[in-house]
Amino acid sequence: MTAFPRDLPGMPAWEGVSELARAYLDDARRAAPGLGTRPDPDALHDFRVALRRLRGLLRAYRAPLGPRIPKRLRRRLSAVADSTGAGRDADVMLTWIAGQMKGLSRSERVGARWLAERIKRRRDADPEARRLPGRFDRLDRRLRKRLTAEARTAGAPVGPSFAGTTARLVTDAAVSLAEALREIRKPEDTEAAHHARLAGKRLRYLLEPVADSAAGAPALIERLRGLQELLGELDECQVMLDEIREAVEALGASRAREAHDLQVEGKPRPRLKRAREDSGLLALARRARARRDDLFFVLQPQWLGDRAAEVIPLVREGVATLTARRPAPYFMAPRIRRYRSRRSAPART
């Protein structure tokens, strides 16, 4: 769990962002030992969440950050985070397939096992997984160096507070979430659901560090977490359907190659149990589609249509208390530069 600074709302925006960024890097660093060729699923999840929070933070607070975090570091952070997506998707799909096995017939399990092995081979052959720990280690050092707080002289202006800056960002994020939710009208609108899921995460990540200072924020955060779970599972169903479609196409291509080899070269390949594979893939596709539709009908009365805009007044209420509370004065202690007297310095050998 991320340790948020207690005096965060009263900090200058830059200092607050820097403190949060280092906290998210600490979260990623704790999860990093579990990465590698065959990462621990929980470690990979925690690592991805930490990087997602960090990316969202640096994107949202670009104005207070200014040029301190250059574009090249942002791009490297995005590249490291994106390189974990395939492994995470594979783990989610394998877990889902394992959970479906009990309800499949014996012949359908053949296709399910074939699909699982296909996903495992691709996951284990991913070259990005082996390079991920080293890439993150280098990125971590560079970001921490950039995030080192700058010294300020006593009485110098510190700019807007973290609370004031966050209040504006939270309001904009709530409007974006409401607009994204309005675009979801049917179960097949999975791209719109994906955008809404990202918008919900951005809003939640902005609220969580200041939850103790914003009225109603803890309850709203729990609602947003429930929305994320619904939209996340809906997205996983679509990823599963896309994977099954690609597998069916691969089977068709394999059949075409067998027919070609038999007709042209007279070299038939060993025949696989195609009918069983097909029936298993179709059974999994039916289940994934049915689950996607069920999730939509749970989501609809809670968040869609006229309910989409309900999040906006809740956020504005919290923002009003966040900005109304007078933050405790925040003092930036001047950096003390230590000098070593040349006379007392030991001779170098």
Buried (B, 14 or more C-beta within 10 A) or exposed (E): EEEBBEBBBBBBBBBBBBBBBBBBBBBBBEBBEBBBEEBBBEBBBBBBBBBBBBBBBBEBBEEBBEEBBEEEBBEBBBEBBEBBEBBBBBBBBBEBBEEBEEEBEEBBBBBBBBBBEBBBEEBEEBEBBEEBBEBBEEBBEBBBEBBEBEEBEEEEEBBBBBBBBBBEBBBBBBBBBBBBBBBBEEBBBBEBBBBBBBBBBBBBBBBBBBBEBBBBBEEBBEBBBBBBEBBBBBBBBBBBBEBBEEBBEEBEEBBEEBEEEEEEEEEEEEEBEBEBBBBBBBBBBEBBBEBBBBBBEEBBEEBBEEBBBBBBEBBEBBBEBBBEBEBEEBEBEEEEEEEEEEEEEEEEE
